């Protein structure tokens, strides 16, 4: 009897795209679109098992083998720096991570002087400012709306993910620099890629063909 391949899929905006992609590749996971209280969903024909998790937890599930496969944004993978095998850029969920702030903060930003930054991505922000800009910063991590940082006087600017830019504009913020492009990625546990290479590679081919 074949074992299940277990998928950890990031909750939120990527989940619907992931279900679309997996369905197009032949998986049966439509039940995940509803408001079911179930935590785990099964595709008995393909021997797949799915669950939704907070994006930052997906790499943890995959690294420790609780999931064979993860679908999550490259922003999370860059921030978490887990020991995973990235097998595919799925091409959806495209957006950017940017440095942004009030227009009046741009002079301070360009000056190279010490600045305070609110962000959900302290690792990405530190790497960008320390390695790319050679600029000293104080990072203040927020888990909620980082746009509030400059408005409340907590920070000079923010580092955050941007899709349309509407939220920035609504809060009077402008983009100073794009730090990196983001898209959904498929990652695999390093043991699973060896044990289930045939099934995983076949799935990757189908996803790429549909993409």
NUFIVO-245274 format. One record per residue: z, y, x of N, C-alpha, C in turn; residue number from 1. Coordinates in Angstrom, 3 decimals, padded with zeros to 6 digits. Example, Ala and Ser with C-alpha at 12.3 -4.5 7.8 and 13.67 -1.06 7.14 Angstrom:
+----------+----------+----------+----------+----------+----------+----------+----------+----------+-----+
|     n_pz |     n_py |     n_px |    ca_pz |    ca_py |    ca_px |     c_pz |     c_py |     c_px |   k |
+----------+----------+----------+----------+----------+----------+----------+----------+----------+-----+
|  007.800 | -005.690 |  013.190 |  007.800 | -004.500 |  012.300 |  007.800 | -003.300 |  013.200 |   1 |
|  007.080 | -002.250 |  012.850 |  007.140 | -001.060 |  013.670 |  007.870 |  000.030 |  012.900 |   2 |
+----------+----------+----------+----------+----------+----------+----------+----------+----------+-----+
END
This chain:
+----------+----------+----------+----------+----------+----------+----------+----------+----------+-----+
|     n_pz |     n_py |     n_px |    ca_pz |    ca_py |    ca_px |     c_pz |     c_py |     c_px |   k |
+----------+----------+----------+----------+----------+----------+----------+----------+----------+-----+
|  000.000 | -001.200 |  000.843 |  000.000 |  000.000 |  000.000 |  000.000 |  001.247 |  000.876 |   1 |
| -000.939 |  002.147 |  000.582 | -001.043 |  003.367 |  001.384 |  000.146 |  004.286 |  001.150 |   2 |
|  000.673 |  004.899 |  002.213 |  001.730 |  005.892 |  002.019 |  001.138 |  007.185 |  001.469 |   3 |
|  001.986 |  007.991 |  000.880 |  001.543 |  009.300 |  000.418 |  001.333 |  010.239 |  001.606 |   4 |
|  000.331 |  011.111 |  001.491 |  000.231 |  012.284 |  002.357 |  000.932 |  013.407 |  001.610 |   5 |
|  001.913 |  014.015 |  002.247 |  002.709 |  015.049 |  001.587 |  002.273 |  016.439 |  002.036 |   6 |
|  002.057 |  017.323 |  001.058 |  001.611 |  018.688 |  001.304 |  002.712 |  019.672 |  000.943 |   7 |
|  003.039 |  020.577 |  001.845 |  003.904 |  021.720 |  001.550 |  003.004 |  022.942 |  001.429 |   8 |
|  003.038 |  023.590 |  000.275 |  002.138 |  024.708 |  000.001 |  002.963 |  025.963 | -000.247 |   9 |
|  002.570 |  027.048 |  000.399 |  003.307 |  028.302 |  000.263 |  003.237 |  028.819 | -001.174 |  10 |
|  004.384 |  029.183 | -001.695 |  004.436 |  029.797 | -003.021 |  003.749 |  031.158 | -003.000 |  11 |
|  003.468 |  031.680 | -004.184 |  002.933 |  033.029 | -004.273 |  001.433 |  033.076 | -004.318 |  12 |
|  000.871 |  034.118 | -003.712 | -000.553 |  034.402 | -003.876 | -001.443 |  033.298 | -003.316 |  13 |
| -000.970 |  032.558 | -002.296 | -001.814 |  031.518 | -001.705 | -001.859 |  030.244 | -002.537 |  14 |
| -000.840 |  030.013 | -003.368 | -000.734 |  028.735 | -004.073 | -001.935 |  028.471 | -004.973 |  15 |
| -002.348 |  029.464 | -005.756 | -003.476 |  029.272 | -006.675 | -004.765 |  028.991 | -005.903 |  16 |
| -004.975 |  029.710 | -004.804 | -006.158 |  029.460 | -003.966 | -006.121 |  028.056 | -003.378 |  17 |
| -004.932 |  027.628 | -002.961 | -004.791 |  026.294 | -002.368 | -005.105 |  025.214 | -003.387 |  18 |
| -004.615 |  025.386 | -004.612 | -004.906 |  024.414 | -005.675 | -006.407 |  024.374 | -005.953 |  19 |
| -007.047 |  025.541 | -005.979 | -008.507 |  025.585 | -006.173 | -009.221 |  024.787 | -005.083 |  20 |
| -008.837 |  025.037 | -003.827 | -009.504 |  024.389 | -002.693 | -009.276 |  022.882 | -002.706 |  21 |
| -008.051 |  022.463 | -002.976 | -007.738 |  021.039 | -002.986 | -008.420 |  020.327 | -004.150 |  22 |
| -008.471 |  021.000 | -005.302 | -009.156 |  020.420 | -006.461 | -010.642 |  020.239 | -006.177 |  23 |
| -011.249 |  021.249 | -005.559 | -012.674 |  021.159 | -005.208 | -012.932 |  020.050 | -004.201 |  24 |
| -011.913 |  019.723 | -003.392 | -012.050 |  018.663 | -002.390 | -011.715 |  017.285 | -002.958 |  25 |
| -011.437 |  017.237 | -004.268 | -011.226 |  015.939 | -004.902 | -009.793 |  015.564 | -005.211 |  26 |
| -008.855 |  016.461 | -004.922 | -007.451 |  016.170 | -005.212 | -007.141 |  016.494 | -006.666 |  27 |
| -006.141 |  015.824 | -007.203 | -005.687 |  016.091 | -008.568 | -004.341 |  016.803 | -008.489 |  28 |
| -004.379 |  018.135 | -008.609 | -003.137 |  018.903 | -008.488 | -003.090 |  020.057 | -009.480 |  29 |
| -003.860 |  019.962 | -010.563 | -003.903 |  021.021 | -011.566 | -002.540 |  021.278 | -012.195 |  30 |
| -001.698 |  020.239 | -012.242 | -000.382 |  020.379 | -012.857 |  000.452 |  021.456 | -012.171 |  31 |
|  000.129 |  021.754 | -010.933 |  000.890 |  022.757 | -010.186 |  000.658 |  024.171 | -010.699 |  32 |
| -000.377 |  024.360 | -011.508 | -000.675 |  025.698 | -012.028 |  000.297 |  026.101 | -013.143 |  33 |
|  000.906 |  025.129 | -013.799 |  001.772 |  025.422 | -014.931 |  003.149 |  025.900 | -014.526 |  34 |
|  004.023 |  025.971 | -015.521 |  005.387 |  026.430 | -015.291 |  006.370 |  025.262 | -015.343 |  35 |
|  005.910 |  024.133 | -014.875 |  006.744 |  022.940 | -014.860 |  007.964 |  023.144 | -013.960 |  36 |
|  009.063 |  022.511 | -014.359 |  010.272 |  022.575 | -013.534 |  010.292 |  021.472 | -012.475 |  37 |
|  009.253 |  020.661 | -012.465 |  009.172 |  019.608 | -011.462 |  009.097 |  020.224 | -010.073 |  38 |
|  009.698 |  019.554 | -009.128 |  009.681 |  020.033 | -007.752 |  008.567 |  019.383 | -006.938 |  39 |
|  008.193 |  018.162 | -007.297 |  007.171 |  017.422 | -006.555 |  006.117 |  016.906 | -007.531 |  40 |
|  004.862 |  017.026 | -007.142 |  003.729 |  016.623 | -007.972 |  002.946 |  015.535 | -007.241 |  41 |
|  002.385 |  014.601 | -008.019 |  001.721 |  013.442 | -007.421 |  000.256 |  013.329 | -007.855 |  42 |
| -000.568 |  012.924 | -006.929 | -001.947 |  012.510 | -007.180 | -002.004 |  011.036 | -006.772 |  43 |
| -001.851 |  010.157 | -007.779 | -001.744 |  008.729 | -007.479 | -003.052 |  008.144 | -006.958 |  44 |
| -004.174 |  008.685 | -007.416 | -005.463 |  008.135 | -006.987 | -005.675 |  008.315 | -005.494 |  45 |
| -005.382 |  009.505 | -004.994 | -005.573 |  009.787 | -003.569 | -004.323 |  009.532 | -002.729 |  46 |
| -003.233 |  009.209 | -003.406 | -001.947 |  009.042 | -002.729 | -001.543 |  010.325 | -001.988 |  47 |
| -001.590 |  011.436 | -002.759 | -001.131 |  012.723 | -002.274 |  000.152 |  013.096 | -003.011 |  48 |
|  001.005 |  013.815 | -002.328 |  002.226 |  014.351 | -002.921 |  002.304 |  015.828 | -002.535 |  49 |
|  002.625 |  016.697 | -003.490 |  002.616 |  018.139 | -003.255 |  003.948 |  018.763 | -003.651 |  50 |
|  004.349 |  019.795 | -002.906 |  005.444 |  020.643 | -003.375 |  005.224 |  022.068 | -002.877 |  51 |
|  005.771 |  023.012 | -003.649 |  005.693 |  024.423 | -003.296 |  006.958 |  024.832 | -002.573 |  52 |
|  006.820 |  025.660 | -001.560 |  007.968 |  026.112 | -000.779 |  007.786 |  027.573 | -000.392 |  53 |
|  008.868 |  028.233 | -000.102 |  008.797 |  029.589 |  000.431 |  007.944 |  029.567 |  001.702 |  54 |
|  007.082 |  030.543 |  001.848 |  006.119 |  030.539 |  002.959 |  006.791 |  030.295 |  004.306 |  55 |
|  007.895 |  030.968 |  004.555 |  008.557 |  030.828 |  005.860 |  009.162 |  029.444 |  006.074 |  56 |
|  009.316 |  028.672 |  004.986 |  009.869 |  027.320 |  005.108 |  008.785 |  026.260 |  005.330 |  57 |
|  007.539 |  026.580 |  005.003 |  006.469 |  025.584 |  005.126 |  006.360 |  025.036 |  006.551 |  58 |
|  006.313 |  025.874 |  007.584 |  006.231 |  025.332 |  008.943 |  007.412 |  024.432 |  009.302 |  59 |
|  008.590 |  024.727 |  008.753 |  009.767 |  023.901 |  009.029 |  009.601 |  022.509 |  008.437 |  60 |
|  009.151 |  022.440 |  007.185 |  008.923 |  021.138 |  006.548 |  007.914 |  020.315 |  007.350 |  61 |
|  006.849 |  020.968 |  007.816 |  005.799 |  020.240 |  008.526 |  006.267 |  019.828 |  009.920 |  62 |
|  006.901 |  020.727 |  010.634 |  007.352 |  020.411 |  011.990 |  008.310 |  019.214 |  011.999 |  63 |
|  009.179 |  019.140 |  010.997 |  010.191 |  018.088 |  010.964 |  009.732 |  016.838 |  010.213 |  64 |
|  008.476 |  016.834 |  009.761 |  007.921 |  015.627 |  009.169 |  008.236 |  015.398 |  007.714 |  65 |
|  008.896 |  016.351 |  007.044 |  009.130 |  016.229 |  005.607 |  007.821 |  016.414 |  004.846 |  66 |
|  006.879 |  017.091 |  005.447 |  005.513 |  017.214 |  004.926 |  004.551 |  016.881 |  006.061 |  67 |
|  003.467 |  016.196 |  005.718 |  002.438 |  015.897 |  006.717 |  001.548 |  017.103 |  006.952 |  68 |
|  001.284 |  017.849 |  005.871 |  000.318 |  018.936 |  005.886 |  000.942 |  020.176 |  005.266 |  69 |
|  000.645 |  021.330 |  005.829 |  001.096 |  022.590 |  005.256 | -000.072 |  023.523 |  005.034 |  70 |
| -000.007 |  024.295 |  003.963 | -000.974 |  025.361 |  003.721 | -000.182 |  026.650 |  003.599 |  71 |
| -000.434 |  027.572 |  004.540 |  000.380 |  028.777 |  004.650 | -000.417 |  029.834 |  005.401 |  72 |
| -000.025 |  031.088 |  005.264 | -000.719 |  032.175 |  005.935 | -000.511 |  032.181 |  007.435 |  73 |
| -001.521 |  032.642 |  008.159 | -001.412 |  032.708 |  009.618 | -000.335 |  033.692 |  010.061 |  74 |
|  000.019 |  034.661 |  009.192 |  001.109 |  035.581 |  009.524 |  002.423 |  034.818 |  009.687 |  75 |
|  002.664 |  033.874 |  008.786 |  003.885 |  033.064 |  008.857 |  003.880 |  032.183 |  010.096 |  76 |
|  002.739 |  031.595 |  010.396 |  002.643 |  030.717 |  011.571 |  002.889 |  031.499 |  012.856 |  77 |
|  002.322 |  032.700 |  012.944 |  002.514 |  033.533 |  014.132 |  003.973 |  033.944 |  014.272 |  78 |
|  004.594 |  034.284 |  013.155 |  005.984 |  034.728 |  013.182 |  006.935 |  033.571 |  013.495 |  79 |
|  006.692 |  032.414 |  012.913 |  007.622 |  031.291 |  013.047 |  007.483 |  030.551 |  014.386 |  80 |
|  006.254 |  030.486 |  014.931 |  006.020 |  029.841 |  016.232 |  006.566 |  028.408 |  016.285 |  81 |
|  006.164 |  027.590 |  015.297 |  006.607 |  026.199 |  015.241 |  005.636 |  025.291 |  015.999 |  82 |
|  006.104 |  024.089 |  016.311 |  005.290 |  023.122 |  017.057 |  004.447 |  022.320 |  016.066 |  83 |
|  003.286 |  022.865 |  015.704 |  002.401 |  022.281 |  014.703 |  000.986 |  022.192 |  015.243 |  84 |
|  000.171 |  021.429 |  014.555 | -001.228 |  021.303 |  014.918 | -002.054 |  022.017 |  013.855 |  85 |
| -002.640 |  023.156 |  014.203 | -003.462 |  023.911 |  013.253 | -004.871 |  023.314 |  013.221 |  86 |
| -005.303 |  022.885 |  012.041 | -006.565 |  022.148 |  011.940 | -007.676 |  022.907 |  011.230 |  87 |
| -007.346 |  023.923 |  010.451 | -008.418 |  024.608 |  009.730 | -008.000 |  026.002 |  009.281 |  88 |
| -008.939 |  026.937 |  009.402 | -008.828 |  028.238 |  008.754 | -009.493 |  028.066 |  007.399 |  89 |
| -008.720 |  028.140 |  006.329 | -009.231 |  027.850 |  004.995 | -010.026 |  029.005 |  004.389 |  90 |
| -009.929 |  030.169 |  004.992 | -010.808 |  031.267 |  004.607 | -010.394 |  032.085 |  003.407 |  91 |
| -009.312 |  031.697 |  002.737 | -008.873 |  032.499 |  001.594 | -007.557 |  033.203 |  001.935 |  92 |
| -007.128 |  034.079 |  001.035 | -005.898 |  034.832 |  001.290 | -006.034 |  035.831 |  002.412 |  93 |
| -007.235 |  036.390 |  002.570 | -007.450 |  037.296 |  003.699 | -006.771 |  038.648 |  003.476 |  94 |
| -006.119 |  039.119 |  004.526 | -005.463 |  040.421 |  004.516 | -005.180 |  040.805 |  005.969 |  95 |
| -004.382 |  041.826 |  006.173 | -004.097 |  042.298 |  007.527 | -002.618 |  042.624 |  007.672 |  96 |
| -002.127 |  042.546 |  008.893 | -000.817 |  043.098 |  009.219 | -001.069 |  044.414 |  009.937 |  97 |
| -000.391 |  045.460 |  009.479 | -000.651 |  046.802 |  009.996 |  000.643 |  047.503 |  010.370 |  98 |
|  000.493 |  048.520 |  011.220 |  001.552 |  049.493 |  011.461 |  001.203 |  050.705 |  010.603 |  99 |
|  002.143 |  051.150 |  009.784 |  001.863 |  052.248 |  008.861 |  003.112 |  053.108 |  008.696 | 100 |
|  002.897 |  054.308 |  008.206 |  004.027 |  055.203 |  007.981 |  003.582 |  056.464 |  007.284 | 101 |
|  004.488 |  057.398 |  007.055 |  004.116 |  058.692 |  006.479 |  003.176 |  059.428 |  007.434 | 102 |
|  002.248 |  060.216 |  006.923 |  001.316 |  060.936 |  007.811 |  002.021 |  061.729 |  008.904 | 103 |
|  003.178 |  062.309 |  008.586 |  003.883 |  063.134 |  009.572 |  004.486 |  062.312 |  010.707 | 104 |
|  004.527 |  060.989 |  010.552 |  005.090 |  060.133 |  011.612 |  004.047 |  059.703 |  012.635 | 105 |
|  002.778 |  060.045 |  012.390 |  001.738 |  059.567 |  013.305 |  001.882 |  060.187 |  014.693 | 106 |
|  002.289 |  061.436 |  014.779 |  002.450 |  062.077 |  016.090 |  003.506 |  061.344 |  016.905 | 107 |
|  004.620 |  060.986 |  016.258 |  005.672 |  060.226 |  016.941 |  005.145 |  058.862 |  017.367 | 108 |
|  004.386 |  058.228 |  016.491 |  003.810 |  056.911 |  016.789 |  002.898 |  056.982 |  018.008 | 109 |
|  002.043 |  057.990 |  018.068 |  001.090 |  058.125 |  019.178 |  001.754 |  058.602 |  020.460 | 110 |
|  002.932 |  059.200 |  020.356 |  003.584 |  059.772 |  021.538 |  004.095 |  058.698 |  022.498 | 111 |
|  004.325 |  057.499 |  021.984 |  004.880 |  056.445 |  022.819 |  006.393 |  056.494 |  022.914 | 112 |
|  007.018 |  057.431 |  022.221 |  008.479 |  057.531 |  022.245 |  009.113 |  056.427 |  021.403 | 113 |
|  010.414 |  056.283 |  021.556 |  011.151 |  055.265 |  020.814 |  011.056 |  055.510 |  019.314 | 114 |
|  010.787 |  054.448 |  018.558 |  010.667 |  054.566 |  017.111 |  011.425 |  053.424 |  016.436 | 115 |
|  011.763 |  053.653 |  015.172 |  012.423 |  052.631 |  014.358 |  011.397 |  052.053 |  013.389 | 116 |
|  011.408 |  050.727 |  013.285 |  010.406 |  050.026 |  012.469 |  011.098 |  049.073 |  011.506 | 117 |
|  010.784 |  049.193 |  010.217 |  011.245 |  048.195 |  009.256 |  010.114 |  047.194 |  009.019 | 118 |
|  010.490 |  045.901 |  008.950 |  009.460 |  044.867 |  008.840 |  010.060 |  043.530 |  008.411 | 119 |
|  009.226 |  042.684 |  007.841 |  009.579 |  041.286 |  007.588 |  009.132 |  040.416 |  008.763 | 120 |
|  008.446 |  041.032 |  009.728 |  007.851 |  040.304 |  010.841 |  008.356 |  040.821 |  012.181 | 121 |
|  009.623 |  040.592 |  012.519 |  010.156 |  041.129 |  013.777 |  009.457 |  040.570 |  015.005 | 122 |
|  009.041 |  039.316 |  014.974 |  008.349 |  038.724 |  016.119 |  006.998 |  039.357 |  016.366 | 123 |
|  006.215 |  039.490 |  015.306 |  004.888 |  040.098 |  015.413 |  005.008 |  041.564 |  015.817 | 124 |
|  005.962 |  042.280 |  015.221 |  006.142 |  043.698 |  015.542 |  006.555 |  043.876 |  017.004 | 125 |
|  007.494 |  043.061 |  017.464 |  007.950 |  043.159 |  018.853 |  006.816 |  042.904 |  019.827 | 126 |
|  006.040 |  041.874 |  019.564 |  004.924 |  041.534 |  020.445 |  003.908 |  042.662 |  020.495 | 127 |
|  003.596 |  043.229 |  019.343 |  002.593 |  044.297 |  019.289 |  003.053 |  045.533 |  020.062 | 128 |
|  004.259 |  045.988 |  019.798 |  004.722 |  047.224 |  020.430 |  005.075 |  047.026 |  021.906 | 129 |
|  005.688 |  045.905 |  022.234 |  006.105 |  045.683 |  023.615 |  004.946 |  045.302 |  024.526 | 130 |
|  004.071 |  044.428 |  024.029 |  002.995 |  043.921 |  024.886 |  001.732 |  044.764 |  024.795 | 131 |
|  001.357 |  045.158 |  023.594 |  000.094 |  045.877 |  023.409 |  000.240 |  047.382 |  023.614 | 132 |
|  001.328 |  047.962 |  023.083 |  001.480 |  049.423 |  023.155 |  002.444 |  049.863 |  024.253 | 133 |
|  003.191 |  048.910 |  024.814 |  004.184 |  049.252 |  025.841 |  005.133 |  050.340 |  025.334 | 134 |
|  005.585 |  050.150 |  024.109 |  006.407 |  051.170 |  023.454 |  007.736 |  050.572 |  023.026 | 135 |
|  008.811 |  051.291 |  023.262 |  010.137 |  050.817 |  022.889 |  010.379 |  051.066 |  021.407 | 136 |
|  010.865 |  050.023 |  020.725 |  011.136 |  050.182 |  019.302 |  012.491 |  049.576 |  018.948 | 137 |
|  013.043 |  050.061 |  017.854 |  014.208 |  049.439 |  017.233 |  013.714 |  048.772 |  015.961 | 138 |
|  013.851 |  047.456 |  015.890 |  013.374 |  046.724 |  014.721 |  014.521 |  046.523 |  013.739 | 139 |
|  014.245 |  046.853 |  012.489 |  015.201 |  046.637 |  011.409 |  014.534 |  045.689 |  010.424 | 140 |
|  015.034 |  044.467 |  010.346 |  014.406 |  043.484 |  009.466 |  014.863 |  043.683 |  008.032 | 141 |
|  013.877 |  043.719 |  007.133 |  014.137 |  043.760 |  005.699 |  013.454 |  042.575 |  005.043 | 142 |
|  014.063 |  042.046 |  004.009 |  013.455 |  040.951 |  003.271 |  012.792 |  041.424 |  001.987 | 143 |
|  013.095 |  042.648 |  001.596 |  012.501 |  043.213 |  000.390 |  011.352 |  044.140 |  000.719 | 144 |
|  011.202 |  045.206 | -000.061 |  010.093 |  046.147 |  000.103 |  010.297 |  047.002 |  001.347 | 145 |
|  009.534 |  046.707 |  002.389 |  009.712 |  047.444 |  003.643 |  009.217 |  048.884 |  003.516 | 146 |
|  008.361 |  049.153 |  002.520 |  007.864 |  050.525 |  002.319 |  008.999 |  051.508 |  002.040 | 147 |
|  010.110 |  050.980 |  001.569 |  011.251 |  051.837 |  001.269 |  011.905 |  052.382 |  002.535 | 148 |
|  011.698 |  051.696 |  003.663 |  012.335 |  052.102 |  004.914 |  012.130 |  053.563 |  005.277 | 149 |
|  010.868 |  054.006 |  005.445 |  010.648 |  055.413 |  005.785 |  011.083 |  056.377 |  004.679 | 150 |
|  010.911 |  055.985 |  003.423 |  011.276 |  056.874 |  002.314 |  012.776 |  057.077 |  002.228 | 151 |
|  013.548 |  056.045 |  002.620 |  015.009 |  056.136 |  002.564 |  015.613 |  056.664 |  003.855 | 152 |
|  014.770 |  056.925 |  004.860 |  015.263 |  057.420 |  006.136 |  015.797 |  056.338 |  007.044 | 153 |
|  015.516 |  055.071 |  006.704 |  015.980 |  053.964 |  007.534 |  015.102 |  053.763 |  008.759 | 154 |
|  013.807 |  054.088 |  008.642 |  012.871 |  053.862 |  009.748 |  011.834 |  054.968 |  009.791 | 155 |
|  011.094 |  054.984 |  010.911 |  009.996 |  055.936 |  011.056 |  008.703 |  055.379 |  010.465 | 156 |
|  008.531 |  054.053 |  010.600 |  007.321 |  053.430 |  010.083 |  007.585 |  051.970 |  009.778 | 157 |
|  006.543 |  051.286 |  009.323 |  006.690 |  049.880 |  008.933 |  005.620 |  049.028 |  009.615 | 158 |
|  005.890 |  047.744 |  009.704 |  004.878 |  046.742 |  010.027 |  004.902 |  045.762 |  008.862 | 159 |
|  003.758 |  045.654 |  008.176 |  003.743 |  044.817 |  006.977 |  002.350 |  044.281 |  006.710 | 160 |
|  002.282 |  043.345 |  005.769 |  001.018 |  042.739 |  005.382 |  000.373 |  043.597 |  004.303 | 161 |
| -000.938 |  043.772 |  004.406 | -001.676 |  044.636 |  003.484 | -002.924 |  043.908 |  003.012 | 162 |
| -003.113 |  043.915 |  001.696 | -004.330 |  043.308 |  001.140 | -005.295 |  044.388 |  000.669 | 163 |
| -004.884 |  045.213 | -000.270 | -005.761 |  046.277 | -000.788 | -005.357 |  047.657 | -000.273 | 164 |
| -004.112 |  047.811 |  000.155 | -003.621 |  049.108 |  000.592 | -003.047 |  049.946 | -000.535 | 165 |
| -003.091 |  049.441 | -001.763 | -002.610 |  050.213 | -002.916 | -001.127 |  050.542 | -002.805 | 166 |
| -000.321 |  049.557 | -002.375 |  001.121 |  049.790 | -002.282 |  001.448 |  050.869 | -001.260 | 167 |
|  000.708 |  050.861 | -000.142 |  000.914 |  051.909 |  000.859 |  000.602 |  053.282 |  000.277 | 168 |
| -000.550 |  053.388 | -000.375 | -000.952 |  054.678 | -000.936 |  000.033 |  055.167 | -001.990 | 169 |
|  000.511 |  054.242 | -002.822 |  001.466 |  054.619 | -003.868 |  002.773 |  055.154 | -003.288 | 170 |
|  003.077 |  054.730 | -002.066 |  004.311 |  055.168 | -001.417 |  004.077 |  056.232 | -000.347 | 171 |
|  002.881 |  056.814 | -000.337 |  002.591 |  057.914 |  000.588 |  002.493 |  057.506 |  002.035 | 172 |
|  002.099 |  056.256 |  002.299 |  001.996 |  055.766 |  003.671 |  000.537 |  055.574 |  004.059 | 173 |
|  000.256 |  055.745 |  005.347 | -001.101 |  055.559 |  005.858 | -001.063 |  054.565 |  007.022 | 174 |
| -002.170 |  053.905 |  007.246 | -002.260 |  052.920 |  008.327 | -002.541 |  053.619 |  009.651 | 175 |
| -001.737 |  053.299 |  010.674 | -001.947 |  053.820 |  012.022 | -002.749 |  052.833 |  012.878 | 176 |
| -002.473 |  051.545 |  012.727 | -003.179 |  050.520 |  013.499 | -003.199 |  049.211 |  012.726 | 177 |
| -004.285 |  048.455 |  012.875 | -004.302 |  047.079 |  012.390 | -003.840 |  046.186 |  013.523 | 178 |
| -002.847 |  045.360 |  013.264 | -002.282 |  044.495 |  014.298 | -003.032 |  043.175 |  014.372 | 179 |
| -003.292 |  042.554 |  013.228 | -004.042 |  041.296 |  013.225 | -004.571 |  040.981 |  011.839 | 180 |
| -005.596 |  040.144 |  011.801 | -006.144 |  039.628 |  010.552 | -005.353 |  038.388 |  010.141 | 181 |
| -005.245 |  038.177 |  008.849 | -004.483 |  037.053 |  008.315 | -005.342 |  036.271 |  007.325 | 182 |
| -005.209 |  034.952 |  007.339 | -005.840 |  034.101 |  006.325 | -005.031 |  032.816 |  006.197 | 183 |
| -005.322 |  032.030 |  005.174 | -004.608 |  030.772 |  004.965 | -005.054 |  029.734 |  005.988 | 184 |
| -004.109 |  029.001 |  006.506 | -004.398 |  027.954 |  007.488 | -003.813 |  026.621 |  007.011 | 185 |
| -004.454 |  025.558 |  007.473 | -003.929 |  024.217 |  007.232 | -003.352 |  023.714 |  008.536 | 186 |
| -002.088 |  023.304 |  008.483 | -001.409 |  022.793 |  009.671 | -000.917 |  021.375 |  009.395 | 187 |
| -000.780 |  020.597 |  010.465 | -000.428 |  019.189 |  010.328 |  000.689 |  018.842 |  011.307 | 188 |
|  001.575 |  018.000 |  010.861 |  002.619 |  017.457 |  011.730 |  001.974 |  016.680 |  012.875 | 189 |
|  002.509 |  016.807 |  014.077 |  001.864 |  016.213 |  015.259 |  001.887 |  014.682 |  015.248 | 190 |
|  002.848 |  014.081 |  014.577 |  002.844 |  012.624 |  014.430 |  001.860 |  012.212 |  013.344 | 191 |
|  001.837 |  012.951 |  012.252 |  000.945 |  012.629 |  011.131 | -000.516 |  012.665 |  011.530 | 192 |
| -000.909 |  013.606 |  012.387 | -002.314 |  013.719 |  012.772 | -002.758 |  012.483 |  013.544 | 193 |
| -001.819 |  011.792 |  014.169 | -002.148 |  010.556 |  014.881 | -002.132 |  009.349 |  013.940 | 194 |
| -001.129 |  009.293 |  013.077 | -000.961 |  008.147 |  012.195 | -001.947 |  008.133 |  011.038 | 195 |
| -002.326 |  009.327 |  010.565 | -003.197 |  009.432 |  009.387 | -004.452 |  010.239 |  009.709 | 196 |
| -004.945 |  010.085 |  010.912 | -006.078 |  010.919 |  011.360 | -007.308 |  010.764 |  010.480 | 197 |
| -007.610 |  009.538 |  010.042 | -008.821 |  009.321 |  009.250 | -008.749 |  010.045 |  007.911 | 198 |
| -007.642 |  009.898 |  007.212 | -007.497 |  010.556 |  005.906 | -007.442 |  012.070 |  006.043 | 199 |
| -006.738 |  012.547 |  007.048 | -006.612 |  013.994 |  007.233 | -007.951 |  014.597 |  007.633 | 200 |
| -008.667 |  013.963 |  008.536 | -009.966 |  014.487 |  008.959 | -010.981 |  014.476 |  007.818 | 201 |
| -010.898 |  013.467 |  006.954 | -011.793 |  013.407 |  005.804 | -011.496 |  014.556 |  004.844 | 202 |
| -010.228 |  014.851 |  004.648 | -009.844 |  015.978 |  003.796 | -010.318 |  017.293 |  004.387 | 203 |
| -010.173 |  017.449 |  005.695 | -010.615 |  018.684 |  006.350 | -012.114 |  018.887 |  006.153 | 204 |
| -012.883 |  017.824 |  006.278 | -014.342 |  017.909 |  006.073 | -014.662 |  018.370 |  004.665 | 205 |
| -013.969 |  017.820 |  003.680 | -014.213 |  018.195 |  002.291 | -013.837 |  019.652 |  002.037 | 206 |
| -012.708 |  020.075 |  002.595 | -012.289 |  021.472 |  002.407 | -013.280 |  022.438 |  003.043 | 207 |
| -013.753 |  022.107 |  004.230 | -014.718 |  022.973 |  004.902 | -016.048 |  022.987 |  004.172 | 208 |
| -016.447 |  021.830 |  003.598 | -017.710 |  021.756 |  002.861 | -017.648 |  022.608 |  001.599 | 209 |
| -016.504 |  022.605 |  000.944 | -016.352 |  023.389 | -000.276 | -016.156 |  024.878 |  000.045 | 210 |
| -015.566 |  025.144 |  001.234 | -015.324 |  026.532 |  001.604 | -016.579 |  027.267 |  001.956 | 211 |
+----------+----------+----------+----------+----------+----------+----------+----------+----------+-----+
END
